Amino acid sequence: METHYFVGIDVSKATLDWAVFNGKTIVLQTQSLNSVVAIKATIKVLKALPNFDLQRCICCLEHTGIYNALILDQLIAHQLPTWLEGSLQIKQAGGLQRGKSDSIDAQRIAEYAYRFRDRIRLWQPPRYVLQELLILSALRQRLLLIRQQLQVPVNEQAAFVSPKLQKQLTKHCQASLKAVNADLEKVNQQMDELIHQDEQLCELFKLITSIPGVGPAVATEVILATDEFKNFAEPKKLACHAGVAPFEHSSGTSVRGRSRVSQHARKRLKFLFHLAAMSAVRVKGELQIYYQRKVAEGKNKMSVLNAIRNKIIHRICAVVRRGEKYDNSYPLSLA
């Protein structure tokens, strides 16, 4: 069915800017507060447009984290088709741009939805347990950062200050570190409870953590990033999303750079895959042997580690696809 109305929504903390494009011109431009009451009132205005049909419109908006929560809830509640797109994707598709405001951004989002209407990807909310897990995971990351900011400087300056002053500095941080560690333990416990109380999550968690080098933090982040492998089921797509897949870098006869990974990636996921690779090469096993052999051949260590990150991603997708835990002695099928 052909889409009649393309609704671009620019989201900010306090307000929402709306622009409705019909393929030729902007037929409606308005602003509302980022609140449930204001959003409902604006949706009522949208439905009053001539020949408005829920199935013949698309609402497009950018990823803005927590600021998206209210508008997404209301769009789904009113059964409005929703397209959630990356802000960089929309910006680069717009070409050379001059000037910027919230109302102009809303128009650009609406026009983007019209231009790329053949690539529409409808957004569906993740299960509620995943939304809870995502919030707890973000809190865990903040607590880990706070602990690092407190602990690392005190430990590093031990060799450069007097023992008496070092003892005082350590004492000043003890209460804060103790409180942060206690909070971390509670958050970890709550995350474990959420995972083990949900049968589907628990099964995925067991499959992924059966792979050498993959711990609870990596498994949790992979499940959240892939929406339980609904968004990225193929290893190549997951590797690209995590910034692990290498891409060619050349142009004509003058640019002959080596293949390298893209910086447009989910940095947290890439960092955790790196930790998993580092963990895997420290213990005896196939990946350690692979790493030592490639380094002995003169390969760059980071390139080899990146290859191991790819291997771990392929293993994660394989165990999820088969529904079986990782087996070191799995027999290879010969063609």
N, C-alpha and C positions, 0 to 999 in steps of 0.2 A: 504494500500500500504506500502511495506517495505521501511524503511528509509535507505539510502545508506551512507549519510554523516552526522556526528554529529559535529557541529561547536561550540567549546568552546571559549568564548570571556571574557577575563579578563579586566575589565574597571578601569581606573584611570583618574585623572583629565586631564593629558596631553596626555596619550597614550592609545592605545588599543592593547592587545596581542591576536592573533588569532591562534587557533589550530584546524585542521580538522582531525577527527578520522573516519576511515571507518569500524570499528569493529574489526580490526586486528592490525593496525599500524597508526601512525600519518603521513598523506600524505601531509600535508602543515602546516608550522609554520611560522608566520610572525608577524610584528608589524607595527602599523600605528599611526599617530597622531589622537587625538580625535577631528577631524574636519570633516565637511561635505565633502570637496573635497577628503580627505584621505580615508574616509569610502567608498565613491563611487568607488574609485580606487581599494580598497581591495575587494569589492563585485564583481567587474568586474573580478578580479583574481579568485575568488571562482567559478564564472559561467564558467570559462575556464577549470575547472577540467573535466576529462573524465566522460562522461555519467551523467553530472550534470543535475538535474531536481529540479525545485523549490518545487515540492510536495514530493520529496524524500530526503529532508534534514531538519534538525532542528538546529536552532541557540539558544544556551543556554548561559545565562549570569546571574550574580548576581544582586540583588538590591543594587544600590549605590547612590540612590537619584538623585540629579540634574545632576550628571556626566553621567547618562544613557540617558539623553534627546536626544542627537544628534543620537546616535547609534540606539535607538528604533525608532525614526522617519524614519531613512533611511531603516531599516529592514522592517518596515510596508510598506513604499513607494515602495520597490522592491518586495513586496509580499513574503518575506521569512518567513516561519513559525518560531515563536519566543516563547521561553520558558524562563520566568523570574522566577528565583528560589531564595530562601533565602540563604544567604552566610553560615549561621550556618548549614543548612540542608546539603549543599554540603560538608562542612568541616567534619561533624560528619559521613557522609556516606563514607568518604575516609579512615576511620580507622586510625591506627598509621602512622603519616607522619614525615619525616625528610627532612629538607631543605625547602626553600620557595623562589620563584621568580615569576615574572609576567608570564613568559613563561611557567613555571611549573604549575602555577595555571590555565592557559588556557587549558593545557593538562588534568588536573584533572577535569575541568568543562566538557570538551568534553567526557571524559571517564564516568563521572557521567551520562550524558545524554544518553550514550549508555547502561549503566547498568540498568538504570531505564526508559528505553524507553516505557515500558508498563504503566508508570504513567505520561506520557507527558500531561501537561496542557498548551495549547496554550494561549498566552497573547494577549489581545486586548486593545488598548488604551481607556481610559475613554473619555467621551464626553468633548469637549473643555471647556464648562462652568464649569465642575468639576475640570479641570486642573487649571483654573483661581481661583476657590474657594479654592483649595488646597494651592496655593501660598499665597493667602491673609490670610488663616488660619495660615500658618507658620509665616507670618509677624506679625499677631496678637499675637501669642504666644511669639515672641521675644519682642514685645513692653510691654506685661504684665510682662515679666521677668525683663526688664529694670526698669519699674515702681516699682516693688517689691524691687529691689536692691537699689533704691534711697530712697524709702519711709520707708521701714521697719526699717533699722538701725537708721534713724533719730528719729523715734517714740520710739524705744526701749531704746535709750540712754537718753531720757528725764529725767528719774528718777535718773541718775547718773552724770549729768553735771549741771553746774549753769544755771539758767534761761536765763541769758544774752547770754551765749555761745549757748544754745539751740535755742534761737531766731535767732542768726546769722546763725547757721547751717541750720535751716528751710528756712531762707531767701535765702541762697545760692542755695537751691534745687528747689525753687519755679518756676523759669523760665524753668528749665529742665522738671519738672513734668507737668507744664502747656503745654509744647510742646508735651510731650509724650501722655498726655490725649487727646490733639487735634488730634494727629495722630491716636490714637486708635478710636476715634469717627468717623473719616473719613473712616478708614478700616472697621469698623462695618457697616457703612452706605453703603459702596460699596458692602459688602457681602450681606446685606439685599436686595439691588437692584438686584444683580445677581440671588438670590433665587426667588424673586417675579416676575422677568421678564421671568423666565423659568417655564412653566406650570407643568412639571413633578416634578421638584425640589420643587416648591411651594406646590404641593399636598402632597409629602412625608413629608415636613417640618411641615405642619399643622397636619398631622396624628400623627407624633412622639411627637410634643410638646403638644398634647392633654392629654398626660399621666402625672399624678401628679409627680412632682419632676424632670421632663425632660425639660430643657430649651433650648434656641437657640444654646448654645455652644455644648451641648451633641448631639443635633439633627444634627448639621453640621458635627461633627466628625464621627458620626455613618454613615451618608450618604457617606462621603469620604472614610471611612475605608472599607465599603462594596461595593463600586462602585454602589451605588443606589440599594443595596441588590442583586446584580448579583453574587458576590463572596460568601457571607454568608447570605443565606435566612433562615437557620434553627437556632433556638435559641441556641442549644448546641454548634454548630460550632462558632457562634458569641461569646458566653461566653468563649470558649476555646481561641479564638483569643485575647480576651480582658483580659485574665488572671484571669477569675472569676470562671471558672469551677474547682471544687476540684478533685484531683486524689489520689488514694490509695498510701500509702507509707509503704510497708512491704516487707520482704524477709525472707523466711524460718521460723524458730522459734525464731530467735534472734532480728529481726527488726520488731517492731510492732508500727510504728508511726501513728499518726492520719492523716486523709486525709488532703491534703493541695493543694493550688493553685500552678501552675507552674510560674516560673519567666520568661519563654520564652513567652512574651506577648507584645501587643501594649500598652506600659506604659501610653501614653497620654489618650487612650480610657479607660483604667482601672481607672485612676485618676478621669476622668470626671464621670464615673459610680459611683465612691465612693461619689463624691460631690452630685450626684443625689439622692443616697440612704440617705445621711445625710440630705438633704433637705426634702425628703419624710417623715422621721421619726420625723421631727420637727413640722409638721402640722397635724391637726386632720384628721384621715382617716384610711383605712384598714391597711396600712403598719405601721403606728404608733402603732396601737393596736397589730399587730403581733410582732413588735419589743419589746414592753413593756411586752407582755406575755412570750416571749421566754427568755428575760433577767430575769424575775421573776422566771422562772423555773431553773435558774442557768446556762443558756447557755452563752458561751463566746460572748462578745459584737461584736467583729470583725467577728466571725462566723455568727452571726445573720445579721450583715450588709452585709456580702458577700451573704447570702441567699436573701436579699432584692435586691442586685445588679442583681442577677439572675432573680428575679421576674420582675424587670424593663426590662431586656433584653427580656424575654418571652413576655411581654406586647408590647414592640416595634415591635417584629416580628409578633405578632398576629394582631395588627392594620394595619400593612403594608400588611399582607396576606389577610385580610378581606377587606381592602380598606375603613374602617370605623373608625371614631374617637373613642377614648377610652370612655367607658360608665361605670360609677361607679355602675349603677343599672342593668348591663347586666345580664339577667337571665341565670343561669347555666342549661345546658341540662342534664337530668338524664337518665342513661342507663336503 
